[in-house]
Amino acid sequence: MTSKALGMSRSYSKAASSRRWITTLPHLSERIKQTENEIVQMFLPHNLGDDAQDLPKDPRMSRFLRRDLSVRTLDERFIRILKIFKWGPDAEKALEVLKLRVDHQLVREILKVDVEIAVKIQFFKWAGKRRNFMHDASTYMALIRCLDEAGLVGELWKMVQEMARSASAINPVDLSEIIHMLGRAKMVNKALSIFYQVKGRKCKATTSTYNSMIMMLMQEGHHEKVHELYTEMCNDNNCLPDTVTYNTVISAFAKLGHSESALRLFDEMKVNGLHPTPKIYTNLLGIYFKCGEVEKALSLVQEMRDKGCALTVFTYTELIKGLGKAGRIDDACSVFISMRKDGCEVDVVLINNMINILGRAGRLDNALKIFNEMESMRCAPNVVTYNTIIKALFESKAPVFEAASWFEKMKANGIVPSSFTYSILIHGFCKANRVEKALLLLEEMDENGFPPCPAAYCSLINCLGKANRHEAANELFQELRENSGRLSSRVYAVMMKHYGKSGRLSEAVDLFNEMKLIGCNPDVYAYNALMSGMIRAGMIDEAHSLLQTMEKNGCSPDINSHNIILNGLARSGGPDRAMEMFTKMKCSKIKPDSPPGMFEEAAKLMKEMKAQGFEYDLITYSSILEAVGKVDEVREPAL
């Protein structure tokens, strides 16, 4: 032991003693009495004489236990040194005194020690410079895992690169683990880079390796890349897709809306002799329901049963959700009842979907009944459950105090309201013209630390605007703009609509221009809001020009866009232009509304539309009827 080490040891003891004087236990405040010789002894190998007396008589077992005990004792002493002196000359000297040979096993063991990550990095670099020693994949991976645990993603990536450049081989298992780590760190491009760098030179990719990459890309939303990598995998003679591959790629195709490709893969895997898992069946159920193929979805469920593939709670959830969206409420209820009879345990996600379906269908009593049965199903409601109930109460026109009571019940049961909870309540109270209560909830939301919710502000701005409280609406808009940063097109649209209604068209135009300036592309609602304000101000030509600009900019007009222009043309006495607009709507995807025509021109156009299967909007009919009425008035004198 060097004099420097002894000096540092004494300094450490004094420092420890000076820190301990504050304790209330007197014996703990006393310095531990150690001679210099005793301090040196703690670094020397332990005498196994006493311990050997307790070893078994079998020589083979004795040798094994003696060796294990020696390593354990030496490790303990070195760990103490490492924790006291960190890594440096003293720790190096301790390795020599303890006769610890620097090999791969020692490096791995030291990296497992509970010391600061900086100490591990220093030791690792020191070991790499030792003569006759070279790090291998096991030591690199040991440090990489430490760096991952410490959250040092930058250092982790540097070490992965160093490992890839080194002469050490990398096996597929280690490569998969590295990919998982980089994926968790959101370093997708780096994961791809190391995959291709290692795959072609140092590691023969396996199905498992490809699956790791595909799953990482799927989790990070790189769905197109999933398909690309799958194709590459199929072209690799060493790898064949398995059920994990098919499940991930089918999920990716579902996310991309490539239904035919997903179904083709499903058939392919069966041809290849693989048995679809419940997860794959569940993904395909979602695809069929999304495409409106309800009967095919039900056939798929029957196929699962015929092949002995058990329906999981996730499968039932997808089935019930799909039937609900298709309007087959009774069938969804039947599935819910049958799954419980079959002994499949429900979860809160399934219950939430069931309550949502019943609430949207106006079957509030059934929804509340399921909620009340949740305890017997050993399923605790969460914030989404309460949100769904509150929303259903508002949609069913129940008294607002009932929704408010559920909100209080929710908090009383220890469920913390979410931003969406407040948004539902604010929207519901605004619809019921309880704007003051809605404003109080907005204030409560802010006090609870929630960030500004654009949906809640939109509801309030809209409600205040309808009540002709335009200044209050403007104050809320400015507040949201200051506290929320960049606003969505929908928020701008709501404010522009009320500027137009209150005769402040120039301010609406300013907002529209501001949107374009900050890179917020106006959507159909923003265009409609500005066109409506222009029509109110009698600027028919400008509104019509904006409609054309809207189409040129790639924003497709909806039926309201055309109705706004039609109303303006009808009021301004431009019947010919109104008829032109109506004819244009007939030729587009817009489907205006009209019963049998009252005038020859309208009747002719509507007859053609009806023959082509168009359904009509009452506002369109009113607008064109008014315009065509003026056509009739113009023509009467000529007869």
C-alpha atoms as one frame of an Amber mdcrd trajectory, in Angstrom:
protein
   0.000   0.000   0.000   1.411   3.353  -0.969   1.755   6.248   1.459  -0.630
   8.172  -0.749  -3.289   5.499  -0.296  -2.778   5.499   3.460  -3.019   9.277
   3.547  -6.230   9.191   1.542  -7.624   6.473   3.823  -6.895   8.602   6.913
  -8.423  11.644   5.210 -11.504   9.609   4.402 -11.789   8.405   8.016 -11.427
  11.951   9.329 -13.989  13.231   6.875 -16.400  10.489   7.893 -15.793  11.292
  11.548 -16.378  15.007  11.017 -19.661  14.280   9.319 -20.905  11.940  12.027
 -20.699  14.274  15.011 -24.296  15.386  14.455 -25.724  11.966  15.250 -27.733
  11.523  18.431 -25.936   8.224  19.159 -22.611   9.004  20.916 -20.894   5.727
  20.037 -21.445   6.367  16.339 -19.695   9.718  16.473 -16.396   8.127  17.577
 -13.691   7.487  14.985 -13.077   3.813  14.204  -9.725   2.918  15.744  -7.433
   1.337  13.144  -3.679   1.097  13.011  -1.867   1.674   9.755  -1.092  -2.020
   9.643  -4.794  -2.871   9.957  -5.633  -0.547   7.085  -2.995  -2.257   4.933
  -4.377  -5.675   5.901  -7.806  -4.883   4.416  -6.142  -4.870   0.982  -4.321
  -8.179   1.444  -5.738 -11.651   0.607  -7.845 -13.171   3.325  -6.484 -16.161
   5.296  -8.728 -19.099   4.587  -7.438 -21.199   7.471 -10.381 -20.642   9.764
 -12.940 -20.953   6.991 -11.353 -24.167   5.718 -12.265 -25.987   8.934 -15.918
 -25.818   7.932 -15.382 -27.177   4.393 -16.772 -30.660   3.507 -14.504 -33.709
   3.493 -15.018 -34.411  -0.247 -11.791 -33.059  -1.845 -13.534 -32.068  -5.078
 -16.195 -30.057  -3.275 -13.578 -28.563  -0.955 -11.545 -27.289  -3.885 -14.645
 -25.840  -5.516 -15.889 -24.075  -2.391 -12.393 -22.878  -1.459 -11.979 -21.296
  -4.885 -15.447 -19.711  -4.745 -14.886 -18.366  -1.221 -11.546 -16.868  -2.234
 -13.020 -15.068  -5.222 -15.945 -13.822  -3.162 -13.681 -12.485  -0.401 -11.254
 -10.830  -2.835 -14.159  -9.258  -4.675 -15.500  -7.802  -1.442 -12.169  -6.206
  -0.631 -11.704  -4.783  -4.083 -15.276  -3.446  -4.117 -14.535  -1.562  -0.876
 -11.436  -0.060  -2.435 -13.285   0.869  -5.613 -16.053   2.598  -3.684 -13.596
   4.546  -1.527 -10.981   5.573  -4.083 -13.068   5.361  -7.323 -10.849   4.386
 -10.233  -7.246   5.513 -10.250  -3.708   4.519  -9.238  -4.843   3.216  -5.832
  -7.432   0.896  -7.371  -4.870  -0.267  -9.941  -2.408  -1.048  -7.133  -5.139
  -2.966  -5.311  -5.591  -5.203  -8.361  -1.917  -6.092  -8.175  -1.946  -6.670
  -4.393  -5.065  -8.840  -4.646  -3.554 -10.646  -7.655  -6.681 -10.170  -9.755
  -5.900 -11.024 -13.358  -7.532  -8.652 -15.857  -9.603 -10.862 -18.135 -13.080
 -10.714 -19.628 -14.705 -12.284 -16.582 -13.114  -9.740 -14.231 -14.227  -6.834
 -16.431 -17.789  -8.132 -16.508 -17.825  -8.629 -12.739 -16.452  -5.161 -11.982
 -19.038  -3.592 -14.304 -21.718  -5.248 -12.156 -20.474  -3.454  -9.030 -22.759
  -0.732  -7.667 -20.492   2.255  -8.306 -20.866   5.440 -10.325 -21.145   4.987
 -14.082 -18.115   7.282 -14.565 -15.981   4.834 -12.576 -17.110   1.966 -14.798
 -16.295   3.921 -17.954 -12.812   4.815 -16.639 -12.099   1.211 -15.672 -13.349
  -0.076 -19.034 -11.065   2.303 -20.952  -8.112   1.426 -18.693  -8.672  -2.306
 -19.227  -8.814  -1.813 -22.990  -5.296  -0.347 -22.968  -3.783  -3.274 -21.059
  -1.195  -5.384 -22.827  -2.470  -8.782 -23.977  -6.077  -7.794 -23.339  -8.772
  -6.895 -25.842 -12.440  -6.297 -25.129 -14.860  -8.806 -26.609 -18.614  -8.654
 -27.258 -19.408  -9.715 -23.676 -17.482  -6.817 -22.086 -18.799  -4.292 -24.600
 -22.360  -5.432 -23.928 -21.788  -5.293 -20.151 -20.846  -1.600 -20.372 -23.548
  -0.839 -22.950 -26.165  -2.224 -20.545 -24.762  -0.036 -17.760 -24.965   3.037
 -20.001 -28.522   2.144 -21.011 -29.532   1.774 -17.355 -27.945   5.159 -16.569
 -29.767   6.803 -19.470 -26.532   7.994 -21.110 -27.730   7.497 -24.688 -24.923
   9.542 -26.211 -22.215   7.454 -24.535 -24.191   4.314 -25.343 -24.181   5.142
 -29.059 -20.428   5.872 -28.994 -19.777   2.500 -27.354 -21.994   0.686 -29.879
 -20.013   2.292 -32.691 -16.722   1.319 -31.049 -17.965  -2.246 -30.676 -18.957
  -2.349 -34.350 -15.480  -1.102 -35.390 -13.651  -3.538 -33.123 -12.504  -7.027
 -34.076 -15.001  -8.674 -31.713 -17.826 -10.661 -33.254 -21.423  -9.656 -32.546
 -24.023 -12.366 -32.265 -27.671 -11.921 -33.338 -28.905 -11.855 -29.717 -26.623
  -8.926 -28.834 -27.591  -7.092 -32.028 -31.285  -7.498 -31.177 -30.651  -6.148
 -27.677 -28.788  -3.120 -29.060 -31.665  -2.430 -31.451 -34.141  -2.541 -28.557
 -32.023  -0.080 -26.557 -31.686   2.364 -29.449 -35.396   2.047 -30.172 -36.287
   2.927 -26.582 -33.991   5.950 -26.883 -35.866   7.059 -30.037 -32.668   6.640
 -32.073 -34.363   4.888 -34.988 -31.982   6.031 -37.713 -28.974   4.994 -35.630
 -30.565   1.575 -35.025 -31.019   1.163 -38.780 -27.449   2.303 -39.365 -25.900
  -0.187 -36.947 -28.181  -2.972 -38.209 -26.963  -2.631 -41.797 -23.362  -1.974
 -40.741 -23.166  -5.121 -38.618 -25.469  -7.370 -40.654 -23.324  -7.379 -43.745
 -19.922  -7.713 -42.036 -19.951  -9.092 -38.510 -23.285 -10.720 -37.816 -25.523
 -13.048 -39.755 -29.026 -11.688 -39.309 -31.677 -14.108 -38.076 -35.442 -14.008
 -38.087 -35.289 -12.776 -34.494 -32.943  -9.925 -35.484 -35.228  -8.838 -38.301
 -38.193  -9.055 -35.943 -36.424  -6.757 -33.476 -35.902  -4.176 -36.195 -39.447
  -4.522 -37.541 -41.015  -4.228 -34.075 -38.862  -1.204 -33.226 -39.903   0.527
 -36.457 -43.547  -0.336 -35.794 -43.449   1.076 -32.264 -41.910   4.317 -33.492
 -44.501   4.726 -36.261 -42.223   4.023 -39.249 -44.818   1.827 -40.940 -43.558
   2.227 -44.508 -40.084   1.132 -43.434 -41.614  -1.976 -41.847 -42.859  -3.104
 -45.254 -39.478  -2.358 -46.836 -37.589  -4.377 -44.226 -40.063  -7.251 -44.497
 -39.440  -7.447 -48.248 -35.688  -7.446 -47.602 -36.124 -10.234 -45.055 -38.048
 -12.375 -47.537 -35.211 -11.963 -50.050 -32.674 -13.120 -47.458 -32.298 -16.875
 -47.952 -31.299 -17.332 -44.313 -34.496 -15.871 -42.833 -38.109 -16.877 -43.042
 -40.934 -14.807 -41.501 -42.549 -16.298 -38.412 -45.779 -15.442 -36.600 -44.128
 -12.487 -34.843 -43.075 -11.095 -38.222 -46.495 -11.555 -39.776 -48.273 -10.039
 -36.798 -46.084  -6.915 -36.834 -46.251  -6.416 -40.596 -50.022  -6.996 -40.701
 -50.375  -4.367 -37.949 -48.251  -1.970 -40.008 -50.398  -2.509 -43.099 -53.506
  -1.905 -40.996 -52.067   1.411 -39.753 -51.263   2.430 -43.322 -54.740   1.480
 -44.542 -53.312  -1.196 -46.860 -56.073  -3.692 -46.130 -55.542  -5.870 -49.191
 -51.841  -6.290 -48.423 -52.629  -7.297 -44.839 -55.173  -9.875 -45.955 -52.766
 -11.228 -48.566 -50.120 -11.709 -45.851 -52.672 -13.534 -43.716 -53.305 -16.006
 -46.533 -49.573 -16.313 -47.192 -48.757 -17.284 -43.626 -51.374 -20.027 -43.690
 -49.969 -21.354 -46.981 -46.533 -21.432 -45.309 -47.926 -23.682 -42.599 -47.980
 -21.103 -39.807 -50.940 -20.902 -37.451 -52.342 -17.387 -36.900 -52.241 -16.233
 -33.301 -55.161 -14.521 -31.521 -53.302 -11.223 -31.968 -53.180 -11.673 -35.760
 -56.867 -12.557 -35.875 -57.625  -9.477 -33.766 -55.702  -7.222 -36.152 -57.604
  -8.618 -39.100 -60.908  -8.111 -37.307 -60.083  -4.429 -37.041 -59.240  -4.309
 -40.759 -62.531  -5.949 -41.783 -64.582  -3.612 -39.587 -62.705  -0.580 -40.877
 -63.575  -1.649 -44.444 -67.220  -2.155 -43.475 -66.959  -5.928 -44.031 -68.941
  -6.924 -40.950 -69.942 -10.383 -42.175 -66.345 -11.239 -43.085 -65.302 -10.152
 -39.607 -67.893 -12.453 -38.061 -66.733 -15.294 -40.324 -63.191 -14.730 -39.102
 -64.372 -15.083 -35.492 -66.045 -18.348 -36.420 -62.817 -19.509 -38.079 -60.981
 -18.821 -34.819 -63.437 -20.995 -32.933 -63.310 -23.784 -35.524 -59.507 -23.903
 -35.365 -59.496 -23.910 -31.566 -57.901 -20.471 -31.322 -59.204 -18.939 -28.109
 -60.741 -15.472 -28.281 -58.894 -13.148 -25.937 -60.250 -10.062 -24.219 -58.513
  -8.035 -26.947 -60.356  -9.984 -29.651 -63.687  -9.440 -27.898 -62.903  -5.737
 -27.527 -62.244  -5.383 -31.275 -65.382  -7.363 -32.078 -67.634  -5.336 -29.775
 -66.129  -2.041 -30.938 -66.587  -2.999 -34.599 -70.197  -4.089 -34.141 -70.930
  -0.861 -32.282 -69.514   1.291 -35.090 -71.556  -0.699 -37.587 -74.702   0.173
 -35.606 -75.314  -3.430 -34.551 -75.798  -2.581 -30.901 -77.815  -5.670 -29.990
 -75.151  -7.933 -31.514 -72.468  -6.134 -29.506 -74.504  -6.675 -26.328 -74.944
 -10.368 -27.177 -71.188 -10.793 -27.622 -70.610  -9.085 -24.276 -73.020 -11.431
 -22.536 -71.649 -14.566 -24.236 -68.024 -13.745 -23.444 -68.872 -13.473 -19.763
 -70.688 -16.820 -19.908 -67.621 -18.355 -21.564 -65.525 -17.240 -18.612 -63.421
 -14.639 -20.406 -62.481 -11.956 -17.906 -63.311  -8.433 -19.003 -60.975  -5.490
 -18.627 -61.630  -1.781 -18.269 -60.903  -1.074 -21.949 -63.639  -3.461 -23.068
 -66.071  -2.027 -20.512 -65.305   1.509 -21.673 -66.027   0.546 -25.270 -69.291
  -1.106 -24.264 -70.421   1.958 -22.292 -69.443   4.230 -25.178 -71.456   2.185
 -27.689 -74.557   2.200 -25.493 -74.182   5.896 -24.695 -73.911   6.865 -28.371
 -76.956   4.743 -29.149 -78.973   6.643 -26.535 -79.242   3.605 -24.272 -78.064
   5.428 -21.186 -79.803   3.108 -18.709 -77.940   0.095 -20.121 -74.654   1.987
 -19.977 -75.218   2.905 -16.326 -76.187  -0.673 -15.539 -72.866  -1.968 -16.871
 -71.026   0.686 -14.860 -72.792  -0.448 -11.693 -71.846  -4.076 -12.415 -68.146
  -3.319 -12.776 -67.390  -4.094  -9.145 -68.926  -7.564  -9.444 -66.772  -8.100
 -12.544 -63.676  -7.172 -10.495 -62.983  -4.309 -12.854 -62.304  -0.841 -11.442
 -63.454   2.179 -13.478 -60.789   4.611 -14.626 -60.844   8.198 -15.827 -61.922
   7.101 -19.332 -64.929   5.264 -17.852 -66.141   8.377 -16.058 -65.449  10.555
 -19.108 -67.556   8.208 -21.237 -70.464   8.288 -18.768 -70.359  12.097 -18.488
 -70.268  12.472 -22.265 -73.192  10.057 -22.643 -75.209  12.093 -20.126 -74.690
  15.303 -22.123 -75.471  13.601 -25.440 -78.690  12.123 -24.063 -79.833  15.627
 -22.998 -79.883  14.582 -19.349 -80.060  17.443 -16.813 -76.662  19.083 -16.484
 -76.640  18.590 -12.724 -76.387  14.810 -13.340 -73.178  15.248 -15.300 -71.878
  17.560 -12.574 -72.729  14.971  -9.897 -70.774  12.288 -11.769 -67.823  14.648
 -11.918 -67.945  15.024  -8.128 -68.426  11.275  -7.688 -65.373  10.683  -9.828
 -63.183  12.898  -7.642 -64.635  11.427  -4.453 -63.613   7.939  -5.637 -60.013
   9.039  -6.077 -60.066   9.296  -9.869 -58.097  12.353 -11.014 -59.876  14.219
 -13.848 -57.941  14.527 -17.097 -57.767  17.405 -19.540 -60.333  15.535 -21.621
 -62.701  15.365 -18.615 -62.732  19.147 -18.351 -63.106  19.490 -22.120 -66.215
  17.249 -22.087 -67.750  19.177 -19.177 -67.005  22.593 -20.670 -68.431  21.572
 -24.044 -71.535  20.108 -22.389 -72.201  23.172 -20.255 -71.694  25.443 -23.268
 -74.241  23.405 -25.256 -76.669  23.866 -22.350 -75.950  27.644 -22.361 -74.363
  27.403 -18.908 -71.397  29.512 -19.961 -70.599  30.812 -16.458 -70.256  27.274
 -15.118 -68.082  26.435 -18.123 -65.823  29.414 -17.368 -65.461  28.272 -13.752
 -64.408  24.836 -14.956 -61.821  26.414 -17.252 -60.445  28.278 -14.246 -60.393
  25.077 -12.163 -58.601  23.323 -14.988 -55.909  26.000 -14.981 -55.555  25.850
 -11.172 -54.993  22.098 -11.366 -52.021  22.645 -13.645 -53.485  21.465 -16.930
 -52.133  23.137 -20.072 -54.632  25.156 -22.143 -56.989  22.796 -23.959 -57.867
  24.116 -27.458 -61.088  22.062 -27.597 -62.360  23.619 -24.339 -61.451  27.124
 -25.505 -63.179  26.522 -28.848 -66.399  25.524 -27.083 -66.289  28.629 -24.880
 -65.390  31.028 -27.708 -68.223  29.604 -29.789 -70.696  29.871 -26.914 -69.689
  33.455 -26.077 -69.889  34.418 -29.738 -73.426  33.048 -30.049 -74.382  35.087
 -26.974 -72.959  38.201 -28.718 -70.262  38.454 -26.067 -67.637  38.994 -28.731
 -65.168  40.873 -26.538 -65.145  38.038 -23.993 -64.646  35.552 -26.834 -61.754
  37.640 -28.154 -60.132  37.757 -24.688 -60.231  33.953 -24.452 -58.762  33.632
 -27.926 -55.903  35.990 -27.066 -55.312  34.113 -23.800 -55.089  30.808 -25.640
 -52.773  32.271 -28.258 -50.395  33.610 -25.575 -50.333  30.474 -23.436 -50.597
  27.715 -25.986 -48.098  28.739 -28.624 -49.117  27.584 -32.073 -52.874  27.230
 -32.557 -54.721  24.803 -34.796 -56.708  25.822 -37.850 -59.930  24.902 -36.040
 -59.321  27.462 -33.281 -58.680  30.175 -35.861 -61.856  29.145 -37.714 -64.044
  29.546 -34.602 -62.703  33.037 -33.944 -62.969  34.094 -37.603 -66.582  32.962
 -37.662 -67.467  35.236 -34.747 -65.464  38.147 -36.134 -67.511  37.791 -39.305
 -70.799  37.636 -37.393 -69.959  40.732 -35.376 -69.072  42.769 -38.473 -65.320
  42.696 -37.838 -64.394  41.167 -41.181 -61.033  42.898 -41.408 -59.936  41.166
 -38.189 -61.119  37.838 -39.595 -59.016  38.470 -42.713 -56.036  39.356 -40.526
 -56.364  36.045 -38.671 -56.595  34.170 -41.972 -53.408  35.832 -43.210 -51.711
  35.176 -39.865 -52.435  31.477 -40.260 -50.654  31.356 -43.600 -47.777  33.440
 -42.266 -47.003  31.030 -39.402 -47.357  27.959 -41.602 -50.768  26.830 -40.314
 -52.580  25.681 -43.442 -56.246  26.784 -43.406 -58.645  23.839 -43.419 -62.188
  23.738 -44.795 -63.578  25.226 -41.556 -61.285  28.249 -41.779 -62.199  28.873
 -45.407 -65.898  28.479 -44.644 -65.668  30.905 -41.703 -64.041  33.599 -43.823
 -66.402  33.049 -46.781 -69.392  33.293 -44.437 -68.089  36.622 -43.092 -67.600
  37.907 -46.640 -71.156  36.939 -47.600 -72.500  38.773 -44.556 -70.545  41.841
 -45.649 -71.985  41.567 -49.168 -68.645  40.617 -50.712 -70.074  37.882 -52.949
 -67.376  38.009 -55.617 -64.601  37.894 -53.026 -66.209  34.892 -51.328 -66.612
  33.102 -54.656 -62.973  33.866 -55.491 -61.900  32.447 -52.117 -63.784  29.225
 -52.902 -61.772  28.888 -56.107 -58.527  29.638 -54.227 -59.462  26.999 -51.699
 -59.764  24.366 -54.432 -56.472  25.437 -56.061 -54.690  25.064 -52.719 -55.820
  21.458 -52.442 -58.470  22.003 -49.776 -61.645  20.231 -50.889 -64.843  22.250
 -50.272 -67.607  20.517 -48.344 -71.334  20.991 -48.730 -71.275  23.951 -46.329
 -68.759  25.726 -48.575 -71.171  25.597 -51.497 -74.183  26.440 -49.338 -72.472
  29.635 -48.136 -71.899  30.801 -51.740 -75.371  29.692 -52.857 -77.018  31.695
 -50.082 -74.965  34.739 -51.002 -75.783  34.450 -54.696 -79.472  33.933 -53.970
 -79.623  37.044 -51.751 -77.676  39.194 -54.173 -79.986  38.448 -57.068 -77.556
  36.379 -59.091 -79.783  33.469 -60.158 -77.722  32.441 -63.160 -74.568  32.124
 -61.092 -76.532  30.225 -58.453 -77.727  27.774 -61.084 -74.150  27.436 -62.332
 -73.018  26.647 -58.811 -75.780  24.099 -58.381 -74.813  22.428 -61.665 -71.190
  22.302 -60.529 -72.227  20.624 -57.277 -74.056  17.993 -59.283 -70.877  17.146
 -61.171 -68.708  17.022 -58.036 -68.683  14.729 -55.031 -70.812  17.216 -53.068
 -74.320  15.862 -52.508 -76.902  18.633 -52.156 -80.438  18.068 -50.913 -83.717
  18.523 -52.735 -87.157  16.909 -52.906 -89.081  16.989 -56.218 -88.426  20.397
 -57.916 -90.847  23.307 -57.906 -89.271  24.961 -60.908 -88.267  23.511 -64.226
 -84.546  24.221 -63.967 -84.253  22.888 -60.416 -86.402  19.890 -61.231 -84.232
  18.944 -64.172 -80.972  19.193 -62.229 -82.348  17.407 -59.184 -83.747  14.616
 -61.310 -80.317  14.029 -62.791 -78.745  14.092 -59.345 -81.260  11.670 -57.942
 -80.623   9.269 -60.817 -76.934   9.333 -59.910 -77.700   8.416 -56.301 -77.038
  11.768 -54.635 -78.548  12.572 -51.230 -79.403  16.188 -50.566 -78.915  18.723
 -47.831 -81.870  20.895 -46.759 -79.762  24.054 -46.685 -78.700  23.453 -50.277
 -82.309  22.974 -51.296 -83.367  26.213 -49.578 -80.549  28.149 -51.206 -81.124
  26.888 -54.740 -84.871  27.180 -54.359 -84.510  30.830 -53.466 -82.153  31.394
 -56.395 -84.291  29.479 -58.870 -87.321  31.398 -57.630 -85.571  34.535 -58.819
 -84.895  32.871 -62.172 -88.611  32.288 -62.430 -89.322  35.917 -61.495 -86.906
  37.153 -64.146 -88.475  35.034 -66.851 -92.129  35.824 -66.135 -92.163  39.214
 -67.898 -90.732  37.668 -71.037 -93.591  35.238 -71.345
